């Protein structure tokens, strides 16, 4: 859980450090707004992926389940700036499948924390593999990082593509998943 008072104080200090007056009309409520924003951006620390992934359905014979274009936004732990994009998940069930909305929820659990894209990839894959008991999981994330697009090298539109695999996920299925836009 976030400490709103500390965030408000820190925000006031940042405003003063850049030469602003935290008491001027447009900035008076900014520290409280920033505190609420960080509470929302980091609510994943208070969430447990097991709560959603424990709800499974018996589906023997399922060979591949793919959920693609799950949008997300996260916060880069290096610059505290947003990165956002799409998560694509493919998994091979072991006679059990999870509700499709649960895959989006597990993305929320981990993306609503300070993150690295590579860690986010691994956490999603591991959670599905371990909690659903999938035979194999393949997760691909495509994201734009504002720490790269609005500062530093300023490359708007540049995307970072990462992947993580767990268990048995044959190359032929990876190719199929990738060929379908993942």
N, CA, C and O of each residue as an XYZ file, in Angstrom:
728
protein
N       0.847     -1.177      0.000
C       0.000      0.000      0.000
C       0.893      1.241      0.000
O       1.903      1.286      0.702
N       0.522      2.224     -0.774
C       1.315      3.442     -0.866
C       1.102      4.327      0.354
O       0.074      4.249      1.026
N       2.097      5.171      0.626
C       2.017      6.151      1.703
C       1.780      7.511      1.044
O       2.722      8.184      0.625
N       0.520      7.901      0.960
C       0.124      9.111      0.238
C       0.816     10.362      0.773
O       1.218     11.224     -0.009
N       0.957     10.470      2.059
C       1.568     11.677      2.651
C       3.029     11.811      2.228
O       3.483     12.916      1.933
N       3.773     10.700      2.192
C       5.162     10.749      1.755
C       5.263     11.142      0.282
O       6.134     11.922     -0.103
N       4.366     10.597     -0.532
C       4.374     10.928     -1.960
C       4.039     12.403     -2.161
O       4.662     13.076     -2.983
N       3.063     12.904     -1.420
C       2.716     14.329     -1.518
C       3.898     15.205     -1.130
O       4.187     16.185     -1.817
N       4.587     14.871     -0.042
C       5.742     15.644      0.397
C       6.856     15.598     -0.656
O       7.462     16.621     -0.978
N       7.113     14.413     -1.178
C       8.148     14.268     -2.202
C       7.800     15.069     -3.458
O       8.678     15.674     -4.073
N       6.544     15.072     -3.831
C       6.109     15.825     -5.008
C       6.299     17.322     -4.786
O       6.764     18.031     -5.678
N       5.945     17.794     -3.617
C       6.171     19.209     -3.280
C       7.656     19.543     -3.393
O       8.027     20.598     -3.906
N       8.498     18.637     -2.910
C       9.943     18.863     -2.962
C      10.455     18.896     -4.403
O      11.323     19.701     -4.739
N       9.926     18.037     -5.233
C      10.313     18.041     -6.657
C       9.889     19.358     -7.300
O      10.669     19.980     -8.020
N       8.661     19.777     -7.041
C       8.184     21.039     -7.613
C       9.085     22.195     -7.181
O       9.448     23.037     -8.002
N       9.442     22.242     -5.917
C      10.334     23.295     -5.423
C      11.715     23.174     -6.054
O      12.321     24.188     -6.398
N      12.225     21.952     -6.212
C      13.566     21.726     -6.764
C      13.689     22.182     -8.215
O      14.773     22.564     -8.654
N      12.583     22.145     -8.963
C      12.639     22.606    -10.358
C      12.270     24.074    -10.490
O      12.163     24.598    -11.599
N      12.075     24.741     -9.346
C      11.817     26.177     -9.358
C      10.355     26.574     -9.395
O      10.035     27.731     -9.666
N       9.466     25.636     -9.127
C       8.032     25.935     -9.124
C       7.560     26.259     -7.714
O       8.229     25.956     -6.726
N       6.404     26.874     -7.651
C       5.762     27.190     -6.376
C       4.603     26.215     -6.190
O       3.592     26.328     -6.883
N       4.731     25.258     -5.267
C       3.665     24.270     -5.070
C       2.346     24.881     -4.603
O       1.317     24.205     -4.608
N       2.366     26.148     -4.201
C       1.145     26.806     -3.730
C       0.430     27.598     -4.820
O      -0.657     28.127     -4.590
N       1.036     27.681     -6.009
C       0.346     28.445     -7.055
C      -0.889     27.688     -7.526
O      -0.981     26.470     -7.375
N      -1.825     28.419     -8.091
C      -3.156     27.896     -8.427
C      -3.117     26.543     -9.157
O      -3.794     25.607     -8.733
N      -2.368     26.425    -10.204
C      -2.371     25.195    -11.001
C      -1.690     24.012    -10.334
O      -1.867     22.873    -10.767
N      -0.911     24.265     -9.283
C      -0.147     23.195     -8.649
C      -0.621     22.811     -7.245
O      -0.135     21.832     -6.679
N      -1.559     23.568     -6.682
C      -1.986     23.324     -5.300
C      -2.400     21.877     -5.039
O      -2.038     21.303     -4.012
N      -3.142     21.299     -5.948
C      -3.646     19.939     -5.744
C      -2.771     18.865     -6.397
O      -3.083     17.677     -6.320
N      -1.680     19.284     -7.035
C      -0.826     18.328     -7.742
C      -0.238     17.257     -6.821
O      -0.272     16.083     -7.190
N       0.295     17.593     -5.651
C       0.833     16.523     -4.794
C      -0.197     15.438     -4.460
O       0.141     14.255     -4.460
N      -1.427     15.818     -4.182
C      -2.471     14.820     -3.883
C      -2.812     14.010     -5.135
O      -3.036     12.803     -5.052
N      -2.851     14.672     -6.296
C      -3.131     13.953     -7.544
C      -2.028     12.935     -7.844
O      -2.305     11.811     -8.262
N      -0.784     13.344     -7.627
C       0.344     12.442     -7.877
C       0.277     11.248     -6.928
O       0.545     10.119     -7.338
N      -0.073     11.483     -5.678
C      -0.204     10.378     -4.717
C      -1.278      9.385     -5.169
O      -1.071      8.173     -5.106
N      -2.416      9.898     -5.620
C      -3.490      9.010     -6.113
C      -3.029      8.255     -7.359
O      -3.348      7.079     -7.537
N      -2.276      8.943     -8.219
C      -1.771      8.299     -9.428
C      -0.857      7.126     -9.070
O      -1.003      6.040     -9.631
N       0.075      7.330     -8.151
C       0.978      6.249     -7.777
C       0.249      5.108     -7.081
O       0.648      3.951     -7.215
N      -0.795      5.409     -6.351
C      -1.594      4.343     -5.751
C      -2.192      3.469     -6.858
O      -2.190      2.242     -6.755
N      -2.698      4.101     -7.905
C      -3.271      3.355     -9.023
C      -2.204      2.596     -9.808
O      -2.396      1.432    -10.159
N      -1.075      3.261    -10.082
C      -0.021      2.644    -10.888
C       0.660      1.465    -10.200
O       1.244      0.609    -10.864
N       0.586      1.420     -8.869
C       1.279      0.358     -8.133
C       0.321     -0.572     -7.381
O       0.728     -1.256     -6.442
N      -0.933     -0.597     -7.787
C      -1.897     -1.449     -7.075
C      -1.606     -2.939     -7.241
O      -2.174     -3.762     -6.523
N      -0.738     -3.290     -8.168
C      -0.377     -4.695     -8.364
C       0.313     -5.320     -7.167
O       0.262     -6.536     -6.984
N       0.963     -4.492     -6.342
C       1.604     -5.022     -5.135
C       0.573     -5.577     -4.156
O       0.895     -6.432     -3.331
N      -0.648     -5.100     -4.245
C      -1.722     -5.560     -3.353
C      -2.584     -6.642     -3.996
O      -3.593     -7.050     -3.422
N      -2.198     -7.107     -5.178
C      -2.983     -8.110     -5.899
C      -2.223     -9.437     -5.924
O      -0.994     -9.457     -5.858
N      -2.959    -10.534     -6.020
C      -2.366    -11.868     -6.048
C      -2.863    -12.599     -7.288
O      -4.062    -12.832     -7.442
N      -1.942    -12.958     -8.164
C      -2.314    -13.639     -9.409
C      -2.999    -14.980     -9.154
O      -3.767    -15.445     -9.996
N      -2.740    -15.600     -8.024
C      -3.328    -16.907     -7.722
C      -4.841    -16.829     -7.578
O      -5.544    -17.800     -7.858
N      -5.344    -15.681     -7.142
C      -6.798    -15.532     -6.966
C      -7.549    -15.711     -8.278
O      -8.617    -16.323     -8.300
N      -7.009    -15.190     -9.358
C      -7.686    -15.310    -10.650
C      -7.344    -16.608    -11.361
O      -8.206    -17.206    -12.005
N      -6.107    -17.048    -11.253
C      -5.683    -18.218    -12.010
C      -6.135    -19.541    -11.399
O      -5.955    -20.594    -12.011
N      -6.716    -19.503    -10.208
C      -7.189    -20.750     -9.594
C      -8.536    -21.181    -10.172
O      -8.961    -22.316     -9.960
N      -9.206    -20.298    -10.892
C     -10.509    -20.633    -11.478
C     -10.283    -21.251    -12.858
O     -10.084    -20.541    -13.844
N     -10.315    -22.561    -12.912
C     -10.034    -23.271    -14.157
C     -11.239    -24.123    -14.561
O     -12.125    -24.403    -13.754
N     -11.244    -24.524    -15.831
C     -12.313    -25.348    -16.388
C     -11.697    -26.594    -17.019
O     -10.637    -26.530    -17.640
N     -12.357    -27.694    -16.855
C     -11.890    -28.949    -17.436
C     -12.126    -28.901    -18.941
O     -13.248    -28.669    -19.391
N     -11.053    -29.125    -19.726
C     -11.143    -29.099    -21.188
C     -10.102    -30.051    -21.774
O      -9.094    -29.609    -22.325
N     -10.346    -31.353    -21.656
C      -9.360    -32.315    -22.161
C      -9.186    -32.198    -23.669
O     -10.133    -31.918    -24.404
N      -7.960    -32.419    -24.105
C      -7.687    -32.418    -25.536
C      -7.373    -31.053    -26.124
O      -7.069    -30.961    -27.313
N      -7.436    -29.998    -25.339
C      -7.086    -28.667    -25.853
C      -5.597    -28.642    -26.185
O      -4.762    -29.077    -25.392
N      -5.282    -28.125    -27.372
C      -3.888    -28.160    -27.807
C      -3.179    -26.820    -27.648
O      -2.000    -26.791    -27.294
N      -3.860    -25.726    -27.899
C      -3.217    -24.416    -27.802
C      -4.289    -23.369    -27.553
O      -5.318    -23.342    -28.228
N      -4.039    -22.519    -26.590
C      -4.922    -21.391    -26.307
C      -4.078    -20.136    -26.470
O      -2.997    -20.026    -25.892
N      -4.579    -19.183    -27.266
C      -3.858    -17.934    -27.485
C      -4.781    -16.770    -27.188
O      -5.907    -16.709    -27.682
N      -4.293    -15.853    -26.381
C      -4.985    -14.577    -26.127
C      -3.990    -13.500    -26.530
O      -2.908    -13.396    -25.952
N      -4.357    -12.706    -27.519
C      -3.407    -11.703    -27.997
C      -3.968    -10.296    -27.859
O      -5.166    -10.087    -27.671
N      -3.063     -9.354    -27.959
C      -3.397     -7.925    -27.901
C      -4.018     -7.511    -26.567
O      -4.948     -6.705    -26.535
N      -3.506     -8.059    -25.476
C      -3.924     -7.626    -24.142
C      -3.159     -6.331    -23.852
O      -1.946     -6.356    -23.641
N      -3.858     -5.222    -23.843
C      -3.175     -3.951    -23.624
C      -2.791     -3.796    -22.152
O      -3.464     -4.307    -21.257
N      -1.691     -3.077    -21.929
C      -1.233     -2.848    -20.565
C      -0.467     -1.529    -20.518
O      -0.027     -1.005    -21.541
N      -0.322     -1.017    -19.316
C       0.570      0.113    -19.044
C       1.282     -0.217    -17.747
O       0.679     -0.734    -16.806
N       2.569      0.085    -17.707
C       3.356     -0.177    -16.514
C       4.283      1.008    -16.284
O       4.278      1.971    -17.050
N       5.079      0.929    -15.223
C       6.005      1.997    -14.883
C       7.414      1.424    -14.805
O       7.678      0.501    -14.036
N       8.301      1.974    -15.598
C       9.693      1.546    -15.637
C      10.374      1.910    -14.318
O      10.303      3.055    -13.870
N      11.022      0.944    -13.711
C      11.659      1.209    -12.430
C      12.928      2.046    -12.553
O      13.419      2.558    -11.547
N      13.463      2.196    -13.740
C      14.690      2.981    -13.909
C      14.450      4.486    -13.895
O      15.243      5.233    -13.322
N      13.361      4.937    -14.520
C      13.082      6.375    -14.620
C      11.723      6.769    -14.052
O      11.369      7.948    -14.061
N      10.958      5.795    -13.559
C       9.589      6.025    -13.079
C       8.727      6.667    -14.158
O       7.899      7.536    -13.885
N       8.943      6.214    -15.391
C       8.153      6.689    -16.528
C       7.353      5.511    -17.080
O       7.736      4.354    -16.906
N       6.241      5.818    -17.745
C       5.397      4.739    -18.256
C       6.012      4.001    -19.442
O       6.774      4.560    -20.231
N       5.653      2.733    -19.534
C       5.807      1.995    -20.787
C       4.503      1.238    -20.986
O       3.841      0.849    -20.025
N       4.151      1.039    -22.232
C       2.834      0.483    -22.531
C       2.882     -0.278    -23.841
O       3.769     -0.074    -24.670
N       1.913     -1.155    -24.008
C       1.876     -1.930    -25.242
C       0.888     -3.064    -25.158
O      -0.205     -2.929    -24.609
N       1.304     -4.207    -25.724
C       0.432     -5.374    -25.805
C       1.168     -6.617    -25.341
O       2.362     -6.795    -25.582
N       0.407     -7.469    -24.666
C       0.905     -8.772    -24.235
C       0.150     -9.824    -25.033
O      -1.065     -9.741    -25.216
N       0.901    -10.818    -25.505
C       0.325    -11.940    -26.236
C       0.694    -13.207    -25.463
O       1.864    -13.429    -25.151
N      -0.302    -14.031    -25.156
C      -0.079    -15.228    -24.357
C      -0.570    -16.447    -25.124
O      -1.697    -16.469    -25.619
N       0.283    -17.457    -25.216
C      -0.105    -18.757    -25.747
C       0.243    -19.818    -24.720
O       1.333    -19.799    -24.149
N      -0.679    -20.747    -24.481
C      -0.329    -21.837    -23.564
C      -0.966    -23.143    -24.014
O      -2.001    -23.164    -24.680
N      -0.313    -24.222    -23.628
C      -0.795    -25.572    -23.913
C      -1.371    -26.122    -22.610
O      -0.624    -26.381    -21.666
N      -2.689    -26.303    -22.550
C      -3.319    -26.761    -21.307
C      -2.997    -28.223    -20.983
O      -2.684    -29.021    -21.867
N      -3.083    -28.543    -19.706
C      -3.017    -29.933    -19.225
C      -4.424    -30.316    -18.769
O      -4.651    -30.529    -17.578
N      -5.348    -30.402    -19.684
C      -6.748    -30.741    -19.418
C      -7.525    -29.662    -18.673
O      -8.714    -29.839    -18.411
N      -6.880    -28.544    -18.325
C      -7.565    -27.445    -17.647
C      -7.235    -26.144    -18.384
O      -6.099    -25.909    -18.793
N      -8.260    -25.314    -18.537
C      -8.057    -23.985    -19.118
C      -8.538    -22.949    -18.111
O      -9.359    -23.237    -17.241
N      -8.017    -21.760    -18.246
C      -8.408    -20.664    -17.374
C      -9.297    -19.720    -18.176
O      -9.132    -19.605    -19.390
N     -10.218    -19.058    -17.531
C     -11.064    -18.093    -18.226
C     -10.212    -17.032    -18.914
O      -9.215    -16.573    -18.355
N     -10.595    -16.649    -20.108
C      -9.781    -15.722    -20.891
C      -9.569    -14.382    -20.193
O      -8.497    -13.790    -20.308
N     -10.570    -13.903    -19.477
C     -10.400    -12.627    -18.779
C      -9.341    -12.735    -17.682
O      -8.742    -11.732    -17.293
N      -9.112    -13.940    -17.189
C      -8.119    -14.137    -16.134
C      -6.711    -13.892    -16.656
O      -5.836    -13.471    -15.900
N      -6.484    -14.149    -17.931
C      -5.165    -13.872    -18.505
C      -4.889    -12.361    -18.498
O      -3.782    -11.921    -18.190
N      -5.913    -11.586    -18.843
C      -5.758    -10.120    -18.795
C      -5.543     -9.651    -17.362
O      -4.785     -8.713    -17.117
N      -6.204    -10.299    -16.428
C      -6.046     -9.892    -15.021
C      -4.657    -10.195    -14.494
O      -4.117     -9.418    -13.707
N      -4.064    -11.313    -14.914
C      -2.705    -11.611    -14.456
C      -1.716    -10.600    -15.039
O      -0.712    -10.274    -14.404
N      -1.996    -10.110    -16.235
C      -1.174     -9.038    -16.806
C      -1.270     -7.799    -15.915
O      -0.258     -7.153    -15.642
N      -2.478     -7.466    -15.462
C      -2.667     -6.307    -14.569
C      -1.903     -6.460    -13.255
O      -1.292     -5.507    -12.772
N      -1.941     -7.656    -12.686
C      -1.267     -7.886    -11.400
C       0.193     -7.474    -11.492
O       0.697     -6.759    -10.626
N       0.870     -7.923    -12.537
C       2.308     -7.681    -12.628
C       2.668     -6.352    -13.288
O       3.722     -5.787    -12.997
N       1.811     -5.849    -14.169
C       2.143     -4.576    -14.824
C       1.894     -3.381    -13.913
O       2.433     -2.301    -14.159
N       1.097     -3.549    -12.878
C       0.815     -2.461    -11.937
C       1.807     -2.474    -10.773
O       1.442     -2.325     -9.607
N       3.061     -2.655    -11.137
C       4.189     -2.598    -10.205
C       5.325     -1.900    -10.934
O       5.304     -1.799    -12.161
N       6.317     -1.417    -10.194
C       7.510     -0.918    -10.874
C       8.128     -2.104    -11.581
O       8.284     -3.169    -10.982
N       8.488     -1.939    -12.862
C       8.829     -3.102    -13.664
C       9.995     -2.868    -14.612
O      10.404     -1.743    -14.900
N      10.495     -3.990    -15.072
C      11.309     -4.114    -16.277
C      10.477     -4.971    -17.224
O       9.811     -5.907    -16.782
N      10.505     -4.671    -18.498
C       9.695     -5.446    -19.435
C      10.085     -6.921    -19.401
O       9.217     -7.792    -19.465
N      11.363     -7.203    -19.302
C      11.831     -8.585    -19.290
C      11.305     -9.331    -18.058
O      10.928    -10.499    -18.161
N      11.275     -8.676    -16.907
C      10.757     -9.310    -15.695
C       9.255     -9.526    -15.806
O       8.742    -10.574    -15.413
N       8.551     -8.530    -16.344
C       7.106     -8.643    -16.540
C       6.792     -9.874    -17.375
O       5.886    -10.640    -17.043
N       7.537    -10.065    -18.455
C       7.375    -11.230    -19.326
C       7.494    -12.532    -18.530
O       6.640    -13.415    -18.617
N       8.568    -12.625    -17.760
C       8.845    -13.846    -16.995
C       7.778    -14.085    -15.923
O       7.351    -15.224    -15.731
N       7.345    -13.042    -15.227
C       6.356    -13.201    -14.168
C       5.022    -13.709    -14.716
O       4.392    -14.575    -14.110
N       4.597    -13.180    -15.848
C       3.337    -13.626    -16.461
C       3.450    -15.093    -16.876
O       2.566    -15.897    -16.581
N       4.537    -15.433    -17.559
C       4.717    -16.814    -18.018
C       4.776    -17.788    -16.841
O       4.113    -18.825    -16.858
N       5.560    -17.458    -15.827
C       5.689    -18.343    -14.674
C       4.363    -18.516    -13.937
O       4.033    -19.623    -13.509
N       3.603    -17.436    -13.785
C       2.330    -17.519    -13.073
C       1.363    -18.463    -13.788
O       0.725    -19.298    -13.147
N       1.254    -18.338    -15.092
C       0.339    -19.203    -15.852
C       0.823    -20.649    -15.805
O       0.032    -21.572    -15.612
N       2.104    -20.832    -15.980
C       2.667    -22.183    -15.958
C       2.433    -22.844    -14.598
O       1.970    -23.982    -14.531
N       2.747    -22.145    -13.539
C       2.664    -22.723    -12.192
C       1.243    -22.835    -11.661
O       0.896    -23.843    -11.044
N       0.424    -21.831    -11.885
C      -0.912    -21.818    -11.277
C      -1.949    -22.579    -12.081
O      -2.863    -23.168    -11.504
N      -1.827    -22.579    -13.401
C      -2.805    -23.271    -14.246
C      -2.359    -24.710    -14.512
O      -3.165    -25.564    -14.884
N      -1.074    -24.961    -14.316
C      -0.557    -26.291    -14.597
C      -0.432    -26.558    -16.083
O      -0.574    -27.695    -16.531
N      -0.167    -25.516    -16.843
C      -0.035    -25.655    -18.294
C       1.182    -26.512    -18.637
O       2.165    -26.541    -17.897
N       1.100    -27.200    -19.755
C       2.254    -27.972    -20.231
C       3.353    -27.035    -20.707
O       4.542    -27.295    -20.523
N       2.926    -25.939    -21.321
C       3.888    -24.960    -21.814
C       3.232    -23.600    -21.963
O       2.027    -23.499    -22.189
N       4.039    -22.558    -21.836
C       3.548    -21.178    -21.936
C       4.541    -20.380    -22.765
O       5.755    -20.552    -22.654
N       3.995    -19.503    -23.599
C       4.811    -18.617    -24.423
C       4.193    -17.227    -24.323
O       3.036    -17.035    -24.696
N       4.956    -16.256    -23.823
C       4.453    -14.902    -23.635
C       5.357    -13.938    -24.400
O       6.581    -13.988    -24.283
N       4.736    -13.065    -25.178
C       5.461    -12.040    -25.928
C       4.890    -10.682    -25.536
O       3.675    -10.499    -25.471
N       5.782     -9.740    -25.276
C       5.360     -8.374    -24.962
C       6.001     -7.435    -25.974
O       7.196     -7.510    -26.260
N       5.167     -6.550    -26.505
C       5.602     -5.502    -27.427
C       5.241     -4.178    -26.767
O       4.065     -3.908    -26.522
N       6.251     -3.343    -26.475
C       5.966     -2.132    -25.706
C       6.791     -0.943    -26.168
O       7.894     -1.084    -26.696
N       6.212      0.239    -25.947
C       6.920      1.495    -26.169
C       7.243      2.078    -24.799
O       6.384      2.146    -23.920
N       8.479      2.491    -24.635
C       8.964      3.023    -23.367
C       9.127      4.533    -23.484
O       9.903      5.018    -24.308
N       8.391      5.275    -22.654
C       8.479      6.734    -22.739
C       9.836      7.247    -22.268
O      10.221      8.364    -22.612
N      10.566      6.454    -21.489
C      11.908      6.882    -21.102
C      12.828      6.921    -22.320
O      13.888      7.545    -22.277
N      12.434      6.267    -23.387
C      13.204      6.295    -24.627
C      12.580      7.233    -25.663
O      13.284      7.748    -26.532
N      11.288      7.455    -25.580
C      10.631      8.261    -26.612
C      10.553      9.748    -26.280
O      10.534     10.568    -27.197
N      10.509     10.125    -25.004
C      10.370     11.548    -24.679
C      11.611     12.134    -24.005
O      11.667     13.339    -23.758
N      12.592     11.306    -23.709
C      13.844     11.788    -23.140
C      14.984     10.966    -23.747
O      14.735     10.055    -24.536
N      16.183     11.269    -23.399
C      17.316     10.490    -23.903
C      17.402     10.544    -25.417
O      17.552     11.622    -25.992
N      17.306      9.381    -26.074
C      17.454      9.319    -27.534
C      16.226      9.819    -28.295
O      16.303     10.050    -29.501
N      15.115      9.987    -27.619
C      13.876     10.532    -28.209
C      13.481      9.818    -29.508
O      13.425     10.431    -30.574
N      13.217      8.548    -29.400
C      12.798      7.757    -30.558
C      11.330      7.352    -30.383
O      11.032      6.239    -29.951
N      10.431      8.260    -30.720
C       8.997      8.006    -30.612
C       8.621      6.862    -31.546
O       9.014      6.840    -32.713
N       7.864      5.922    -31.021
C       7.385      4.804    -31.834
C       8.271      3.579    -31.803
O       7.855      2.518    -32.268
N       9.482      3.685    -31.271
C      10.347      2.511    -31.172
C       9.719      1.528    -30.191
O       9.266      1.918    -29.115
N       9.695      0.275    -30.562
C       9.078     -0.755    -29.732
C      10.134     -1.766    -29.284
O      11.084     -2.065    -30.008
N       9.940     -2.276    -28.081
C      10.788     -3.337    -27.543
C       9.960     -4.615    -27.513
O       8.833     -4.622    -27.018
N      10.522     -5.689    -28.043
C       9.848     -6.975    -28.119
C      10.605     -7.965    -27.243
O      11.802     -8.175    -27.436
N       9.915     -8.574    -26.282
C      10.525     -9.577    -25.416
C       9.642    -10.813    -25.382
O       8.448    -10.753    -25.677
N      10.257    -11.947    -25.013
C       9.477    -13.177    -24.903
C       9.987    -14.005    -23.738
O      11.127    -13.862    -23.297
N       9.114    -14.874    -23.255
C       9.466    -15.831    -22.199
C       8.706    -17.117    -22.466
O       7.542    -17.100    -22.864
N       9.384    -18.230    -22.240
C       8.795    -19.546    -22.459
C       8.970    -20.386    -21.200
O      10.006    -20.316    -20.540
N       7.961    -21.174    -20.873
C       8.035    -22.126    -19.756
C       7.580    -23.485    -20.247
O       6.726    -23.588    -21.127
N       8.151    -24.512    -19.677
C       7.699    -25.869    -19.963
C       7.979    -26.285    -21.388
O       8.926    -25.829    -22.029
N       7.116    -27.174    -21.862
C       7.263    -27.719    -23.210
C       6.429    -26.880    -24.171
O       5.199    -26.904    -24.131
N       7.106    -26.152    -25.018
C       6.411    -25.372    -26.028
C       7.186    -25.572    -27.322
O       8.155    -24.860    -27.586
N       6.758    -26.545    -28.133
C       7.511    -26.919    -29.329
C       7.738    -25.739    -30.275
O       6.914    -24.829    -30.372
N       8.860    -25.778    -30.958
C       9.194    -24.713    -31.915
C       8.111    -24.550    -32.978
O       7.854    -23.439    -33.442
N       7.471    -25.667    -33.367
C       6.413    -25.581    -34.378
C       5.252    -24.724    -33.881
O       4.654    -23.981    -34.660
N       4.925    -24.823    -32.582
C       3.852    -23.994    -32.030
C       4.308    -22.550    -31.854
O       3.521    -21.626    -32.060
N       5.563    -22.345    -31.478
C       6.108    -20.982    -31.386
C       5.987    -20.309    -32.752
O       5.613    -19.140    -32.843
N       6.302    -21.047    -33.803
C       6.206    -20.511    -35.155
C       4.765    -20.179    -35.494
O       4.503    -19.128    -36.080
N       3.823    -21.047    -35.143
C       2.402    -20.831    -35.385
C       1.925    -19.580    -34.640
O       1.245    -18.730    -35.214
N       2.285    -19.478    -33.372
C       1.897    -18.337    -32.555
C       2.474    -17.060    -33.144
O       1.768    -16.060    -33.276
N       3.741    -17.089    -33.494
C       4.405    -15.899    -34.040
C       3.792    -15.512    -35.396
O       3.630    -14.327    -35.689
N       3.455    -16.501    -36.211
C       2.883    -16.237    -37.539
C       1.499    -15.609    -37.439
O       1.041    -14.965    -38.383
N       0.827    -15.791    -36.299
C      -0.504    -15.230    -36.112
C      -0.479    -13.876    -35.423
O      -1.473    -13.454    -34.833
N       0.652    -13.202    -35.499
C       0.710    -11.837    -35.015
C       1.274    -11.653    -33.639
O       1.204    -10.562    -33.075
N       1.832    -12.706    -33.088
C       2.436    -12.566    -31.760
C       3.927    -12.434    -31.915
O       4.642    -12.304    -30.921
